[in-house]
Amino acid sequence: QVQLVESGGGLAQAGGSLRLSCAASGRTSSTYIMGWFRQAPGKEREFVAGISWSGRSTYYADSVRGRFTISRDNAKNTSYLQMNSLKPEDTAVYYCAVGRAYSGSYYSTETYDYWGQGTQVTVSS
């Protein structure tokens, strides 16, 4: 089992920044991919960003590319999502997730085996 705990959510103004963290514990391994998803009220959970086990490959949704940056520190079993130039439409609960490398598409929720509890991000206009 792997436990994931997100932190760093909160309230920001449009144009502002927030940094989310996701700490993994339990049966962790460096050979897993990490991803961030978000879910707004009344909408399906959607992919935001993903990162390979080495950190050399990153993937982004079109809606956040150029504004958000995903990174990871394998020594700390932690993933980060730096969110800049925030927009009101970024308001959602953000979830981090972990999955086995080479097990599927970074963009699909089905690729990920473990999920955090989520952290609320609210962007005011």
Contacts in CASP RR format, 6 or more apart in sequence:
PFRMAT RR
TARGET T0000
AUTHOR 0000-0000-0000
METHOD contacts of the structure
MODEL  1
QVQLVESGGGLAQAGGSLRLSCAASGRTSSTYIMGWFRQAPGKEREFVAG
ISWSGRSTYYADSVRGRFTISRDNAKNTSYLQMNSLKPEDTAVYYCAVGR
AYSGSYYSTETYDYWGQGTQVTVSS
1 26 0 8 1.000
1 27 0 8 1.000
1 114 0 8 1.000
2 24 0 8 1.000
2 25 0 8 1.000
2 26 0 8 1.000
2 27 0 8 1.000
2 28 0 8 1.000
2 98 0 8 1.000
2 113 0 8 1.000
2 114 0 8 1.000
3 24 0 8 1.000
3 25 0 8 1.000
3 26 0 8 1.000
3 114 0 8 1.000
3 116 0 8 1.000
4 22 0 8 1.000
4 23 0 8 1.000
4 24 0 8 1.000
4 96 0 8 1.000
4 97 0 8 1.000
4 98 0 8 1.000
4 114 0 8 1.000
4 115 0 8 1.000
4 116 0 8 1.000
4 117 0 8 1.000
5 22 0 8 1.000
5 23 0 8 1.000
5 25 0 8 1.000
5 116 0 8 1.000
5 117 0 8 1.000
6 20 0 8 1.000
6 21 0 8 1.000
6 22 0 8 1.000
6 94 0 8 1.000
6 95 0 8 1.000
6 96 0 8 1.000
6 116 0 8 1.000
6 117 0 8 1.000
6 118 0 8 1.000
6 119 0 8 1.000
7 20 0 8 1.000
7 21 0 8 1.000
7 22 0 8 1.000
7 23 0 8 1.000
7 119 0 8 1.000
8 18 0 8 1.000
8 19 0 8 1.000
8 20 0 8 1.000
8 21 0 8 1.000
8 119 0 8 1.000
9 18 0 8 1.000
9 20 0 8 1.000
9 94 0 8 1.000
9 119 0 8 1.000
9 120 0 8 1.000
9 121 0 8 1.000
10 18 0 8 1.000
10 119 0 8 1.000
10 120 0 8 1.000
10 121 0 8 1.000
10 122 0 8 1.000
11 122 0 8 1.000
11 123 0 8 1.000
11 124 0 8 1.000
12 18 0 8 1.000
12 86 0 8 1.000
12 121 0 8 1.000
12 122 0 8 1.000
12 123 0 8 1.000
12 124 0 8 1.000
13 86 0 8 1.000
13 123 0 8 1.000
13 124 0 8 1.000
14 86 0 8 1.000
14 87 0 8 1.000
14 88 0 8 1.000
14 123 0 8 1.000
14 124 0 8 1.000
14 125 0 8 1.000
15 84 0 8 1.000
15 85 0 8 1.000
15 86 0 8 1.000
15 87 0 8 1.000
15 123 0 8 1.000
16 84 0 8 1.000
16 85 0 8 1.000
16 86 0 8 1.000
16 123 0 8 1.000
17 82 0 8 1.000
17 83 0 8 1.000
17 84 0 8 1.000
17 85 0 8 1.000
17 86 0 8 1.000
18 83 0 8 1.000
18 86 0 8 1.000
18 121 0 8 1.000
19 80 0 8 1.000
19 81 0 8 1.000
19 82 0 8 1.000
19 83 0 8 1.000
20 36 0 8 1.000
20 80 0 8 1.000
20 81 0 8 1.000
20 83 0 8 1.000
20 94 0 8 1.000
20 96 0 8 1.000
20 119 0 8 1.000
20 121 0 8 1.000
21 78 0 8 1.000
21 79 0 8 1.000
21 80 0 8 1.000
22 34 0 8 1.000
22 36 0 8 1.000
22 78 0 8 1.000
22 79 0 8 1.000
22 80 0 8 1.000
22 81 0 8 1.000
22 96 0 8 1.000
22 116 0 8 1.000
23 76 0 8 1.000
23 77 0 8 1.000
23 78 0 8 1.000
24 34 0 8 1.000
24 77 0 8 1.000
24 78 0 8 1.000
24 79 0 8 1.000
24 98 0 8 1.000
24 114 0 8 1.000
25 77 0 8 1.000
28 77 0 8 1.000
28 98 0 8 1.000
30 53 0 8 1.000
30 74 0 8 1.000
31 53 0 8 1.000
31 100 0 8 1.000
31 101 0 8 1.000
32 53 0 8 1.000
32 98 0 8 1.000
32 99 0 8 1.000
32 100 0 8 1.000
32 101 0 8 1.000
33 50 0 8 1.000
33 51 0 8 1.000
33 52 0 8 1.000
33 53 0 8 1.000
33 98 0 8 1.000
33 99 0 8 1.000
33 100 0 8 1.000
33 101 0 8 1.000
33 103 0 8 1.000
33 106 0 8 1.000
33 111 0 8 1.000
33 112 0 8 1.000
34 50 0 8 1.000
34 51 0 8 1.000
34 70 0 8 1.000
34 72 0 8 1.000
34 79 0 8 1.000
34 96 0 8 1.000
34 97 0 8 1.000
34 98 0 8 1.000
34 99 0 8 1.000
35 47 0 8 1.000
35 48 0 8 1.000
35 49 0 8 1.000
35 50 0 8 1.000
35 51 0 8 1.000
35 70 0 8 1.000
35 79 0 8 1.000
35 96 0 8 1.000
35 97 0 8 1.000
35 98 0 8 1.000
35 106 0 8 1.000
35 112 0 8 1.000
36 48 0 8 1.000
36 49 0 8 1.000
36 50 0 8 1.000
36 70 0 8 1.000
36 79 0 8 1.000
36 81 0 8 1.000
36 94 0 8 1.000
36 95 0 8 1.000
36 96 0 8 1.000
36 97 0 8 1.000
37 45 0 8 1.000
37 46 0 8 1.000
37 47 0 8 1.000
37 48 0 8 1.000
37 94 0 8 1.000
37 95 0 8 1.000
37 96 0 8 1.000
37 97 0 8 1.000
37 109 0 8 1.000
38 45 0 8 1.000
38 46 0 8 1.000
38 48 0 8 1.000
38 90 0 8 1.000
38 92 0 8 1.000
38 93 0 8 1.000
38 94 0 8 1.000
38 95 0 8 1.000
38 121 0 8 1.000
39 45 0 8 1.000
39 46 0 8 1.000
39 92 0 8 1.000
39 93 0 8 1.000
39 95 0 8 1.000
40 91 0 8 1.000
40 92 0 8 1.000
40 93 0 8 1.000
43 92 0 8 1.000
45 95 0 8 1.000
45 109 0 8 1.000
46 61 0 8 1.000
47 61 0 8 1.000
47 106 0 8 1.000
47 107 0 8 1.000
47 108 0 8 1.000
47 109 0 8 1.000
48 60 0 8 1.000
48 61 0 8 1.000
48 64 0 8 1.000
48 68 0 8 1.000
48 81 0 8 1.000
48 94 0 8 1.000
49 58 0 8 1.000
49 59 0 8 1.000
49 60 0 8 1.000
49 61 0 8 1.000
49 64 0 8 1.000
49 68 0 8 1.000
49 69 0 8 1.000
49 70 0 8 1.000
49 81 0 8 1.000
50 58 0 8 1.000
50 59 0 8 1.000
50 60 0 8 1.000
50 70 0 8 1.000
50 106 0 8 1.000
51 57 0 8 1.000
51 58 0 8 1.000
51 59 0 8 1.000
51 70 0 8 1.000
51 71 0 8 1.000
51 72 0 8 1.000
51 79 0 8 1.000
52 58 0 8 1.000
52 101 0 8 1.000
53 74 0 8 1.000
53 101 0 8 1.000
55 71 0 8 1.000
55 72 0 8 1.000
58 69 0 8 1.000
58 70 0 8 1.000
59 106 0 8 1.000
59 107 0 8 1.000
60 66 0 8 1.000
60 68 0 8 1.000
60 70 0 8 1.000
61 107 0 8 1.000
63 89 0 8 1.000
64 83 0 8 1.000
64 90 0 8 1.000
67 83 0 8 1.000
67 84 0 8 1.000
67 85 0 8 1.000
67 86 0 8 1.000
68 81 0 8 1.000
68 82 0 8 1.000
68 83 0 8 1.000
68 84 0 8 1.000
69 81 0 8 1.000
69 82 0 8 1.000
69 84 0 8 1.000
70 79 0 8 1.000
70 80 0 8 1.000
70 81 0 8 1.000
70 82 0 8 1.000
71 79 0 8 1.000
71 80 0 8 1.000
71 82 0 8 1.000
72 78 0 8 1.000
72 79 0 8 1.000
72 80 0 8 1.000
73 79 0 8 1.000
73 80 0 8 1.000
79 96 0 8 1.000
81 94 0 8 1.000
81 96 0 8 1.000
83 90 0 8 1.000
83 121 0 8 1.000
86 121 0 8 1.000
86 123 0 8 1.000
87 123 0 8 1.000
88 123 0 8 1.000
88 124 0 8 1.000
88 125 0 8 1.000
89 123 0 8 1.000
90 121 0 8 1.000
90 123 0 8 1.000
91 121 0 8 1.000
91 122 0 8 1.000
91 123 0 8 1.000
92 120 0 8 1.000
92 121 0 8 1.000
93 118 0 8 1.000
93 119 0 8 1.000
93 120 0 8 1.000
93 121 0 8 1.000
94 118 0 8 1.000
94 119 0 8 1.000
94 120 0 8 1.000
94 121 0 8 1.000
95 115 0 8 1.000
95 116 0 8 1.000
95 117 0 8 1.000
95 118 0 8 1.000
96 115 0 8 1.000
96 116 0 8 1.000
96 118 0 8 1.000
97 109 0 8 1.000
97 112 0 8 1.000
97 113 0 8 1.000
97 114 0 8 1.000
97 115 0 8 1.000
97 116 0 8 1.000
98 112 0 8 1.000
98 113 0 8 1.000
98 114 0 8 1.000
99 111 0 8 1.000
99 112 0 8 1.000
99 113 0 8 1.000
99 114 0 8 1.000
100 113 0 8 1.000
103 111 0 8 1.000
104 110 0 8 1.000
104 111 0 8 1.000
105 111 0 8 1.000
END
